[in-house]
Amino acid sequence: MKNNRIIQKKLLRIYLFPLILILSLLFTQPVFAKIVISDYPQKIEINKEFTVGVDLSNLSDQVHYLSIAFQKEKGDYYFGQTKNGEDWIEAEKNNCKNFPQVARIEIKEGSWSGQLTGRVIFGEKDYDNSLGDYILKVLKYTDVCDSSTYSPSPS
């Protein structure tokens, strides 16, 4: 009798864990948006604006703010500016609500596509003028400014 209970408990564990795992995968929504930069500029020059195409997917139904940023190496500070109307906004997390926004009405089935204009100004805050390669990213913020995702580096 005791052996039967032990066997039943083991079988329950064996079948219950995969069942819970499968159900959680079926009913879980993606947490992070996916950002793809679709049109990289051929050349980016200091003090000149450029435009990139941006495709977002897995978006939640809220307002999102987008920023163009450059980074020398992973862990380094971001720099660069994003155009919003006639204003240029520096790549800083604490001013995310000043970046161009993707409004709820522009999001169709969790996706949005558009363009962002950016530039790098010589001598701007956190500007890195050393030689080498730089990573161009598009960062996405929600309206609380502390939650962001960013585009992966191009392969």
C-alpha positions, -999 to +999 in steps of 0.1 A: +000+000+000+028+024+010+048+015-022+017+022-043+014+058-028+051+064-035+047+052-071+016+073-075+034+104-062+064+099-086+041+094-115+022+125-106+054+145-105+066+130-138+033+140-156+024+171-138+057+191-144+055+188-183+018+196-182+024+228-162+053+237-185+032+232-216+003+252-202+025+281-192+041+283-226+007+283-243-008+310-221+023+332-217+025+364-237+059+378-248+073+402-222+096+422-244+090+440-276+111+431-306+129+459-323+144+456-358+163+484-376+154+479-412+173+506-431+208+513-418+224+544-433+254+538-456+274+564-438+269+584-406+288+617-404+293+638-373+269+668-372+247+655-400+213+639-395+204+604-408+173+583-409+167+546-399+137+524-405+123+508-374+100+478-371+085+470-337+065+438-328+052+422-296+041+457-284+018+461-255-012+485-257+004+516-242+025+546-253+061+538-263+090+562-267+119+556-292+155+568-291+185+564-314+217+558-295+253+548-301+276+528-279+313+522-283+313+489-265+288+470-243+286+487-209+297+521-222+275+551-220+250+559-248+253+590-269+236+605-299+205+625-305+170+617-318+148+643-336+113+649-322+095+675-343+120+704-344+138+693-312+169+672-307+168+649-276+200+634-262+201+597-256+194+597-218+170+574-200+157+601-176+142+622-204+125+594-222+091+611-225+108+637-248+116+611-274+093+605-304+063+584-293+044+555-307+008+561-296-017+534-289-037+542-320-006+537-342-001+501-330-018+475-352-019+439-339+010+446-316+032+460-344+044+494-356+068+505-384+082+539-391+113+560-392+136+578-367+160+606-374+192+609-355+226+626-354+258+627-335+271+661-325+308+665-319+314+672-282+279+663-270+274+647-236+290+612-234+303+616-270+331+592-277+354+605-304+379+576-303+384+555-335+367+522-339+334+506-344+302+518-328+269+500-321+238+518-334+207+509-314+171+519-311+159+520-276+122+517-266+108+530-233+074+528-217+060+559-200+077+550-166+111+554-183+128+526-164+117+498-186+134+496-220+143+472-247+167+478-275+175+465-309+201+439-312+234+446-330+233+438-367+249+406-377 
